[in-house]
């Protein structure tokens, strides 16, 4: 069954050729790469056109639409997708040749809505800076809502059954991968493969942003008391998601959304109570969330 790889591009001329070459080297060959450019002013389009002429699986969508941000570009691509299995692709990473095969093998037998994700090596263009970009994992609403992020989009493959569950775009989407992640833990299953299957490139012009990769950076971020527990944009995105999909949720899921949305509007003791009675965690850790609740402002 065909996999659609969705790539949002913008001024990726320095890196995109290496990424396309890593896609061409995939051991799983039954894929189509759909690219939508956001108005690149460099060599990006020329490079895409060169490889499009070589391989018919590469499709460049030329509709003249410009968004000015990666999230909207990826969401646009999502609406254009027709395949049974979908995966996002950043323009500047490098995928290992077994990445599509391993994700597909874990996903294709799933009969219900499902997404599966892997890990990645952090790469600065010269060396590996971390063997695993993702350290905090999730598989439910309880351990996902407070993470202020989605599963790294380029690490996640999902099936059409999931996309059919989340086929209405909310008024506000913070990031495309956050939207799909919340959809997976609300309406389906989210699985993890404990393998790093790509180089996740870290540089100053990342389309989808950098992440802390070493222990010092992560501790520094955690101890930044001026950094609120809930990122306002992710909070607004979850609120927007809830408004669109609440009527389709199980009652238990709906109640978790409502408790989460209540969290920044109540006092400290009530916030602690919300964490305890709903078994909310950050990834797999309830202690981290409780500590943050005690020392940081909620939003």
MARGULO-962930 format. One record per residue (C-alpha): residue number from 0; residue in one letter; x negated, y negated, z negated. Coordinates in nm, 3 decimals, m for minus. Layout:
@resi = NUM	resn = A	X = X	Y = Y	Z = Z
...
END
This chain:
@resi = 0	resn = X	X = 0.000	Y = 0.000	Z = 0.000
@resi = 1	resn = X	X = m0.128	Y = m0.345	Z = 0.091
@resi = 2	resn = X	X = m0.274	Y = m0.586	Z = m0.164
@resi = 3	resn = X	X = m0.251	Y = m0.959	Z = m0.110
@resi = 4	resn = X	X = m0.542	Y = m1.166	Z = m0.237
@resi = 5	resn = X	X = m0.436	Y = m1.527	Z = m0.293
@resi = 6	resn = X	X = m0.718	Y = m1.782	Z = m0.269
@resi = 7	resn = X	X = m0.670	Y = m2.153	Z = m0.337
@resi = 8	resn = X	X = m0.958	Y = m2.357	Z = m0.196
@resi = 9	resn = X	X = m1.093	Y = m2.709	Z = m0.231
@resi = 10	resn = X	X = m1.445	Y = m2.820	Z = m0.135
@resi = 11	resn = X	X = m1.582	Y = m2.472	Z = m0.191
@resi = 12	resn = X	X = m1.840	Y = m2.479	Z = 0.085
@resi = 13	resn = X	X = m2.133	Y = m2.400	Z = m0.145
@resi = 14	resn = X	X = m1.985	Y = m2.074	Z = m0.270
@resi = 15	resn = X	X = m1.692	Y = m1.949	Z = m0.063
@resi = 16	resn = X	X = m1.896	Y = m1.750	Z = 0.190
@resi = 17	resn = X	X = m2.043	Y = m1.529	Z = m0.084
@resi = 18	resn = X	X = m1.693	Y = m1.472	Z = m0.224
@resi = 19	resn = X	X = m1.550	Y = m1.377	Z = 0.116
@resi = 20	resn = X	X = m1.842	Y = m1.140	Z = 0.175
@resi = 21	resn = X	X = m1.771	Y = m0.972	Z = m0.159
@resi = 22	resn = X	X = m1.409	Y = m0.923	Z = m0.049
@resi = 23	resn = X	X = m1.515	Y = m0.773	Z = 0.282
@resi = 24	resn = X	X = m1.733	Y = m0.528	Z = 0.088
@resi = 25	resn = X	X = m1.443	Y = m0.396	Z = m0.124
@resi = 26	resn = X	X = m1.410	Y = m0.017	Z = m0.126
@resi = 27	resn = X	X = m1.032	Y = m0.058	Z = m0.110
@resi = 28	resn = X	X = m0.972	Y = m0.180	Z = 0.246
@resi = 29	resn = X	X = m0.594	Y = m0.221	Z = 0.265
@resi = 30	resn = X	X = m0.571	Y = m0.587	Z = 0.173
@resi = 31	resn = X	X = m0.489	Y = m0.927	Z = 0.319
@resi = 32	resn = X	X = m0.655	Y = m1.250	Z = 0.209
@resi = 33	resn = X	X = m0.420	Y = m1.551	Z = 0.219
@resi = 34	resn = X	X = m0.593	Y = m1.886	Z = 0.180
@resi = 35	resn = X	X = m0.437	Y = m2.227	Z = 0.126
@resi = 36	resn = X	X = m0.670	Y = m2.526	Z = 0.129
@resi = 37	resn = X	X = m0.599	Y = m2.841	Z = m0.071
@resi = 38	resn = X	X = m0.762	Y = m3.092	Z = 0.163
@resi = 39	resn = X	X = m1.130	Y = m2.996	Z = 0.157
@resi = 40	resn = X	X = m1.374	Y = m3.253	Z = 0.295
@resi = 41	resn = X	X = m1.674	Y = m3.022	Z = 0.322
@resi = 42	resn = X	X = m1.751	Y = m2.707	Z = 0.522
@resi = 43	resn = X	X = m1.484	Y = m2.493	Z = 0.354
@resi = 44	resn = X	X = m1.242	Y = m2.476	Z = 0.648
@resi = 45	resn = X	X = m1.520	Y = m2.413	Z = 0.900
@resi = 46	resn = X	X = m1.648	Y = m2.119	Z = 0.694
@resi = 47	resn = X	X = m1.296	Y = m1.977	Z = 0.658
@resi = 48	resn = X	X = m1.235	Y = m2.011	Z = 1.032
@resi = 49	resn = X	X = m1.560	Y = m1.827	Z = 1.108
@resi = 50	resn = X	X = m1.459	Y = m1.527	Z = 0.898
@resi = 51	resn = X	X = m1.097	Y = m1.543	Z = 1.012
@resi = 52	resn = X	X = m1.225	Y = m1.491	Z = 1.367
@resi = 53	resn = X	X = m1.417	Y = m1.183	Z = 1.252
@resi = 54	resn = X	X = m1.152	Y = m1.016	Z = 1.034
@resi = 55	resn = X	X = m0.777	Y = m1.029	Z = 1.103
@resi = 56	resn = X	X = m0.702	Y = m0.959	Z = 0.737
@resi = 57	resn = X	X = m0.799	Y = m1.319	Z = 0.660
@resi = 58	resn = X	X = m0.511	Y = m1.566	Z = 0.696
@resi = 59	resn = X	X = m0.540	Y = m1.943	Z = 0.657
@resi = 60	resn = X	X = m0.209	Y = m2.114	Z = 0.582
@resi = 61	resn = X	X = m0.211	Y = m2.448	Z = 0.763
@resi = 62	resn = X	X = 0.102	Y = m2.631	Z = 0.650
@resi = 63	resn = X	X = m0.052	Y = m2.970	Z = 0.574
@resi = 64	resn = X	X = 0.061	Y = m2.961	Z = 0.210
@resi = 65	resn = X	X = m0.180	Y = m3.104	Z = m0.048
@resi = 66	resn = X	X = m0.133	Y = m3.065	Z = m0.423
@resi = 67	resn = X	X = m0.440	Y = m3.215	Z = m0.585
@resi = 68	resn = X	X = m0.475	Y = m2.932	Z = m0.840
@resi = 69	resn = X	X = m0.549	Y = m2.561	Z = m0.841
@resi = 70	resn = X	X = m0.243	Y = m2.453	Z = m1.040
@resi = 71	resn = X	X = 0.006	Y = m2.594	Z = m0.790
@resi = 72	resn = X	X = m0.196	Y = m2.458	Z = m0.499
@resi = 73	resn = X	X = m0.192	Y = m2.107	Z = m0.645
@resi = 74	resn = X	X = 0.179	Y = m2.132	Z = m0.729
@resi = 75	resn = X	X = 0.244	Y = m2.226	Z = m0.366
@resi = 76	resn = X	X = 0.052	Y = m1.919	Z = m0.253
@resi = 77	resn = X	X = 0.255	Y = m1.707	Z = m0.493
@resi = 78	resn = X	X = 0.574	Y = m1.815	Z = m0.318
@resi = 79	resn = X	X = 0.424	Y = m1.711	Z = 0.017
@resi = 80	resn = X	X = 0.328	Y = m1.362	Z = m0.101
@resi = 81	resn = X	X = 0.505	Y = m1.058	Z = 0.045
@resi = 82	resn = X	X = 0.294	Y = m0.761	Z = m0.067
@resi = 83	resn = X	X = 0.363	Y = m0.497	Z = m0.329
@resi = 84	resn = X	X = 0.049	Y = m0.590	Z = m0.524
@resi = 85	resn = X	X = m0.095	Y = m0.938	Z = m0.573
@resi = 86	resn = X	X = m0.417	Y = m1.079	Z = m0.716
@resi = 87	resn = X	X = m0.545	Y = m1.436	Z = m0.748
@resi = 88	resn = X	X = m0.894	Y = m1.518	Z = m0.622
@resi = 89	resn = X	X = m1.116	Y = m1.815	Z = m0.706
@resi = 90	resn = X	X = m1.329	Y = m1.948	Z = m0.421
@resi = 91	resn = X	X = m1.658	Y = m1.936	Z = m0.610
@resi = 92	resn = X	X = m1.678	Y = m1.596	Z = m0.781
@resi = 93	resn = X	X = m1.834	Y = m1.272	Z = m0.660
@resi = 94	resn = X	X = m1.635	Y = m0.950	Z = m0.687
@resi = 95	resn = X	X = m1.795	Y = m0.609	Z = m0.730
@resi = 96	resn = X	X = m1.705	Y = m0.364	Z = m0.455
@resi = 97	resn = X	X = m1.491	Y = m0.142	Z = m0.682
@resi = 98	resn = X	X = m1.282	Y = m0.423	Z = m0.833
@resi = 99	resn = X	X = m0.970	Y = m0.391	Z = m0.616
@resi = 100	resn = X	X = m0.980	Y = m0.013	Z = m0.631
@resi = 101	resn = X	X = m1.001	Y = 0.005	Z = m1.010
@resi = 102	resn = X	X = m0.722	Y = m0.246	Z = m1.067
@resi = 103	resn = X	X = m0.502	Y = m0.087	Z = m0.801
@resi = 104	resn = X	X = m0.559	Y = 0.264	Z = m0.939
@resi = 105	resn = X	X = m0.444	Y = 0.147	Z = m1.281
@resi = 106	resn = X	X = m0.136	Y = m0.026	Z = m1.140
@resi = 107	resn = X	X = 0.010	Y = 0.158	Z = m0.843
@resi = 108	resn = X	X = 0.195	Y = 0.429	Z = m1.038
@resi = 109	resn = X	X = 0.374	Y = 0.179	Z = m1.262
@resi = 110	resn = X	X = 0.747	Y = 0.189	Z = m1.190
@resi = 111	resn = X	X = 0.838	Y = m0.126	Z = m1.383
@resi = 112	resn = X	X = 0.705	Y = m0.483	Z = m1.396
@resi = 113	resn = X	X = 0.334	Y = m0.466	Z = m1.480
@resi = 114	resn = X	X = 0.003	Y = m0.649	Z = m1.463
@resi = 115	resn = X	X = m0.347	Y = m0.518	Z = m1.528
@resi = 116	resn = X	X = m0.665	Y = m0.716	Z = m1.587
@resi = 117	resn = X	X = m1.037	Y = m0.653	Z = m1.617
@resi = 118	resn = X	X = m1.327	Y = m0.846	Z = m1.763
@resi = 119	resn = X	X = m1.606	Y = m1.043	Z = m1.595
@resi = 120	resn = X	X = m1.969	Y = m1.140	Z = m1.634
@resi = 121	resn = X	X = m2.021	Y = m1.513	Z = m1.687
@resi = 122	resn = X	X = m2.269	Y = m1.631	Z = m1.425
@resi = 123	resn = X	X = m2.429	Y = m1.975	Z = m1.389
@resi = 124	resn = X	X = m2.573	Y = m1.916	Z = m1.042
@resi = 125	resn = X	X = m2.908	Y = m1.794	Z = m1.171
@resi = 126	resn = X	X = m2.840	Y = m1.553	Z = m1.454
@resi = 127	resn = X	X = m2.569	Y = m1.374	Z = m1.648
@resi = 128	resn = X	X = m2.484	Y = m1.576	Z = m1.958
@resi = 129	resn = X	X = m2.233	Y = m1.330	Z = m2.106
@resi = 130	resn = X	X = m2.141	Y = m0.968	Z = m2.035
@resi = 131	resn = X	X = m1.775	Y = m1.038	Z = m2.107
@resi = 132	resn = X	X = m1.587	Y = m1.361	Z = m2.043
@resi = 133	resn = X	X = m1.270	Y = m1.238	Z = m2.215
@resi = 134	resn = X	X = m1.304	Y = m1.143	Z = m2.583
@resi = 135	resn = X	X = m0.949	Y = m1.199	Z = m2.709
@resi = 136	resn = X	X = m0.705	Y = m0.953	Z = m2.557
@resi = 137	resn = X	X = m0.329	Y = m0.942	Z = m2.548
@resi = 138	resn = X	X = m0.045	Y = m0.708	Z = m2.459
@resi = 139	resn = X	X = 0.264	Y = m0.866	Z = m2.619
@resi = 140	resn = X	X = 0.433	Y = m1.198	Z = m2.683
@resi = 141	resn = X	X = 0.320	Y = m1.186	Z = m3.046
@resi = 142	resn = X	X = m0.048	Y = m1.191	Z = m2.954
@resi = 143	resn = X	X = m0.021	Y = m1.409	Z = m2.641
@resi = 144	resn = X	X = 0.182	Y = m1.720	Z = m2.718
@resi = 145	resn = X	X = m0.083	Y = m1.892	Z = m2.934
@resi = 146	resn = X	X = m0.378	Y = m1.828	Z = m2.702
@resi = 147	resn = X	X = m0.340	Y = m2.154	Z = m2.502
@resi = 148	resn = X	X = m0.432	Y = m1.970	Z = m2.186
@resi = 149	resn = X	X = m0.336	Y = m1.689	Z = m1.958
@resi = 150	resn = X	X = m0.535	Y = m1.385	Z = m1.868
@resi = 151	resn = X	X = m0.809	Y = m1.503	Z = m1.633
@resi = 152	resn = X	X = m0.619	Y = m1.520	Z = m1.303
@resi = 153	resn = X	X = m0.889	Y = m1.377	Z = m1.080
@resi = 154	resn = X	X = m0.916	Y = m1.073	Z = m1.309
@resi = 155	resn = X	X = m0.546	Y = m0.980	Z = m1.294
@resi = 156	resn = X	X = m0.349	Y = m0.775	Z = m1.042
@resi = 157	resn = X	X = 0.030	Y = m0.750	Z = m1.072
@resi = 158	resn = X	X = 0.310	Y = m0.579	Z = m0.889
@resi = 159	resn = X	X = 0.607	Y = m0.719	Z = m0.699
@resi = 160	resn = X	X = 0.843	Y = m0.591	Z = m0.967
@resi = 161	resn = X	X = 0.688	Y = m0.846	Z = m1.203
@resi = 162	resn = X	X = 0.701	Y = m1.122	Z = m0.944
@resi = 163	resn = X	X = 1.070	Y = m1.051	Z = m0.891
@resi = 164	resn = X	X = 1.126	Y = m1.104	Z = m1.264
@resi = 165	resn = X	X = 0.963	Y = m1.449	Z = m1.253
@resi = 166	resn = X	X = 1.078	Y = m1.570	Z = m0.912
@resi = 167	resn = X	X = 1.204	Y = m1.909	Z = m1.035
@resi = 168	resn = X	X = 0.937	Y = m2.174	Z = m1.085
@resi = 169	resn = X	X = 0.983	Y = m2.367	Z = m1.412
@resi = 170	resn = X	X = 0.981	Y = m2.746	Z = m1.405
@resi = 171	resn = X	X = 0.632	Y = m2.746	Z = m1.555
@resi = 172	resn = X	X = 0.355	Y = m2.489	Z = m1.507
@resi = 173	resn = X	X = 0.023	Y = m2.555	Z = m1.681
@resi = 174	resn = X	X = m0.173	Y = m2.289	Z = m1.493
@resi = 175	resn = X	X = m0.073	Y = m2.015	Z = m1.250
@resi = 176	resn = X	X = m0.238	Y = m1.738	Z = m1.453
@resi = 177	resn = X	X = m0.071	Y = m1.856	Z = m1.775
@resi = 178	resn = X	X = 0.268	Y = m1.839	Z = m1.600
@resi = 179	resn = X	X = 0.211	Y = m1.482	Z = m1.478
@resi = 180	resn = X	X = 0.067	Y = m1.370	Z = m1.812
@resi = 181	resn = X	X = 0.366	Y = m1.497	Z = m2.010
@resi = 182	resn = X	X = 0.591	Y = m1.334	Z = m1.752
@resi = 183	resn = X	X = 0.414	Y = m1.000	Z = m1.794
@resi = 184	resn = X	X = 0.436	Y = m0.990	Z = m2.174
@resi = 185	resn = X	X = 0.798	Y = m1.111	Z = m2.165
@resi = 186	resn = X	X = 0.944	Y = m0.890	Z = m1.893
@resi = 187	resn = X	X = 0.693	Y = m0.612	Z = m1.836
@resi = 188	resn = X	X = 0.366	Y = m0.453	Z = m1.941
@resi = 189	resn = X	X = 0.016	Y = m0.603	Z = m1.955
@resi = 190	resn = X	X = m0.276	Y = m0.358	Z = m1.945
@resi = 191	resn = X	X = m0.651	Y = m0.404	Z = m1.981
@resi = 192	resn = X	X = m0.941	Y = m0.222	Z = m1.812
@resi = 193	resn = X	X = m1.255	Y = m0.251	Z = m2.022
@resi = 194	resn = X	X = m1.494	Y = m0.318	Z = m1.733
@resi = 195	resn = X	X = m1.657	Y = m0.636	Z = m1.606
@resi = 196	resn = X	X = m1.583	Y = m0.622	Z = m1.235
@resi = 197	resn = X	X = m1.706	Y = m0.957	Z = m1.106
@resi = 198	resn = X	X = m1.937	Y = m1.251	Z = m1.158
@resi = 199	resn = X	X = m1.730	Y = m1.543	Z = m1.289
@resi = 200	resn = X	X = m1.924	Y = m1.845	Z = m1.176
@resi = 201	resn = X	X = m1.961	Y = m2.132	Z = m1.426
@resi = 202	resn = X	X = m2.048	Y = m2.475	Z = m1.286
@resi = 203	resn = X	X = m1.938	Y = m2.838	Z = m1.315
@resi = 204	resn = X	X = m1.693	Y = m2.817	Z = m1.025
@resi = 205	resn = X	X = m1.497	Y = m2.504	Z = m1.117
@resi = 206	resn = X	X = m1.149	Y = m2.522	Z = m0.961
@resi = 207	resn = X	X = m0.992	Y = m2.347	Z = m1.259
@resi = 208	resn = X	X = m1.228	Y = m2.468	Z = m1.531
@resi = 209	resn = X	X = m1.508	Y = m2.331	Z = m1.746
@resi = 210	resn = X	X = m1.467	Y = m2.120	Z = m2.057
@resi = 211	resn = X	X = m1.696	Y = m2.087	Z = m2.362
@resi = 212	resn = X	X = m1.913	Y = m1.781	Z = m2.302
@resi = 213	resn = X	X = m2.155	Y = m1.748	Z = m2.593
@resi = 214	resn = X	X = m2.099	Y = m1.704	Z = m2.966
@resi = 215	resn = X	X = m2.226	Y = m2.053	Z = m3.054
@resi = 216	resn = X	X = m1.984	Y = m2.220	Z = m2.809
@resi = 217	resn = X	X = m1.692	Y = m2.016	Z = m2.940
@resi = 218	resn = X	X = m1.772	Y = m2.095	Z = m3.307
@resi = 219	resn = X	X = m1.817	Y = m2.463	Z = m3.221
@resi = 220	resn = X	X = m1.478	Y = m2.469	Z = m3.050
@resi = 221	resn = X	X = m1.314	Y = m2.290	Z = m3.344
@resi = 222	resn = X	X = m1.458	Y = m2.534	Z = m3.599
@resi = 223	resn = X	X = m1.355	Y = m2.843	Z = m3.405
@resi = 224	resn = X	X = m1.092	Y = m2.968	Z = m3.650
@resi = 225	resn = X	X = m0.981	Y = m3.237	Z = m3.406
@resi = 226	resn = X	X = m0.882	Y = m2.964	Z = m3.163
@resi = 227	resn = X	X = m0.513	Y = m2.879	Z = m3.230
@resi = 228	resn = X	X = m0.387	Y = m2.521	Z = m3.260
@resi = 229	resn = X	X = m0.149	Y = m2.561	Z = m2.969
@resi = 230	resn = X	X = m0.261	Y = m2.721	Z = m2.646
@resi = 231	resn = X	X = 0.016	Y = m2.963	Z = m2.551
@resi = 232	resn = X	X = 0.026	Y = m2.865	Z = m2.184
@resi = 233	resn = X	X = 0.045	Y = m2.492	Z = m2.258
@resi = 234	resn = X	X = 0.312	Y = m2.558	Z = m2.519
@resi = 235	resn = X	X = 0.516	Y = m2.756	Z = m2.267
@resi = 236	resn = X	X = 0.468	Y = m2.482	Z = m2.009
@resi = 237	resn = X	X = 0.600	Y = m2.218	Z = m2.250
@resi = 238	resn = X	X = 0.894	Y = m2.442	Z = m2.336
@resi = 239	resn = X	X = 0.968	Y = m2.484	Z = m1.965
@resi = 240	resn = X	X = 0.937	Y = m2.108	Z = m1.911
@resi = 241	resn = X	X = 1.182	Y = m2.047	Z = m2.195
@resi = 242	resn = X	X = 1.438	Y = m2.289	Z = m2.054
@resi = 243	resn = X	X = 1.439	Y = m2.108	Z = m1.720
@resi = 244	resn = X	X = 1.429	Y = m1.747	Z = m1.839
@resi = 245	resn = X	X = 1.589	Y = m1.739	Z = m2.186
@resi = 246	resn = X	X = 1.916	Y = m1.592	Z = m2.059
@resi = 247	resn = X	X = 1.727	Y = m1.298	Z = m1.902
@resi = 248	resn = X	X = 1.517	Y = m1.214	Z = m2.210
@resi = 249	resn = X	X = 1.572	Y = m0.945	Z = m2.467
@resi = 250	resn = X	X = 1.698	Y = m1.097	Z = m2.791
@resi = 251	resn = X	X = 1.373	Y = m1.009	Z = m2.971
@resi = 252	resn = X	X = 1.167	Y = m1.195	Z = m2.709
@resi = 253	resn = X	X = 1.400	Y = m1.493	Z = m2.713
@resi = 254	resn = X	X = 1.363	Y = m1.522	Z = m3.090
@resi = 255	resn = X	X = 0.983	Y = m1.513	Z = m3.065
@resi = 256	resn = X	X = 0.988	Y = m1.800	Z = m2.816
@resi = 257	resn = X	X = 1.216	Y = m2.000	Z = m3.044
@resi = 258	resn = X	X = 0.991	Y = m1.941	Z = m3.347
@resi = 259	resn = X	X = 0.683	Y = m2.040	Z = m3.148
@resi = 260	resn = X	X = 0.851	Y = m2.355	Z = m3.018
@resi = 261	resn = X	X = 0.956	Y = m2.445	Z = m3.374
@resi = 262	resn = X	X = 0.599	Y = m2.406	Z = m3.509
@resi = 263	resn = X	X = 0.462	Y = m2.760	Z = m3.445
@resi = 264	resn = X	X = 0.779	Y = m2.929	Z = m3.570
@resi = 265	resn = X	X = 0.778	Y = m2.794	Z = m3.926
@resi = 266	resn = X	X = 0.555	Y = m2.836	Z = m4.232
@resi = 267	resn = X	X = 0.248	Y = m2.630	Z = m4.322
@resi = 268	resn = X	X = 0.426	Y = m2.376	Z = m4.544
@resi = 269	resn = X	X = 0.691	Y = m2.319	Z = m4.281
@resi = 270	resn = X	X = 0.422	Y = m2.270	Z = m4.015
@resi = 271	resn = X	X = 0.251	Y = m2.008	Z = m4.232
@resi = 272	resn = X	X = 0.588	Y = m1.839	Z = m4.278
@resi = 273	resn = X	X = 0.646	Y = m1.836	Z = m3.901
@resi = 274	resn = X	X = 0.310	Y = m1.667	Z = m3.845
@resi = 275	resn = X	X = 0.375	Y = m1.400	Z = m4.110
@resi = 276	resn = X	X = 0.734	Y = m1.309	Z = m4.037
@resi = 277	resn = X	X = 0.681	Y = m1.285	Z = m3.661
@resi = 278	resn = X	X = 0.341	Y = m1.111	Z = m3.677
@resi = 279	resn = X	X = 0.192	Y = m1.379	Z = m3.455
@resi = 280	resn = X	X = m0.178	Y = m1.343	Z = m3.381
@resi = 281	resn = X	X = m0.442	Y = m1.498	Z = m3.161
@resi = 282	resn = X	X = m0.536	Y = m1.202	Z = m2.950
@resi = 283	resn = X	X = m0.553	Y = m0.921	Z = m3.202
@resi = 284	resn = X	X = m0.642	Y = m1.141	Z = m3.501
@resi = 285	resn = X	X = m0.384	Y = m1.274	Z = m3.745
@resi = 286	resn = X	X = m0.666	Y = m1.412	Z = m3.965
@resi = 287	resn = X	X = m0.787	Y = m1.652	Z = m3.694
@resi = 288	resn = X	X = m0.438	Y = m1.793	Z = m3.648
@resi = 289	resn = X	X = m0.385	Y = m1.830	Z = m4.023
@resi = 290	resn = X	X = m0.719	Y = m2.007	Z = m4.065
@resi = 291	resn = X	X = m0.636	Y = m2.243	Z = m3.780
@resi = 292	resn = X	X = m0.295	Y = m2.307	Z = m3.933
@resi = 293	resn = X	X = m0.464	Y = m2.413	Z = m4.259
@resi = 294	resn = X	X = m0.735	Y = m2.639	Z = m4.115
@resi = 295	resn = X	X = m0.601	Y = m2.784	Z = m3.791
@resi = 296	resn = X	X = m0.314	Y = m3.000	Z = m3.681
@resi = 297	resn = X	X = m0.044	Y = m2.798	Z = m3.501
@resi = 298	resn = X	X = m0.038	Y = m2.991	Z = m3.172
END
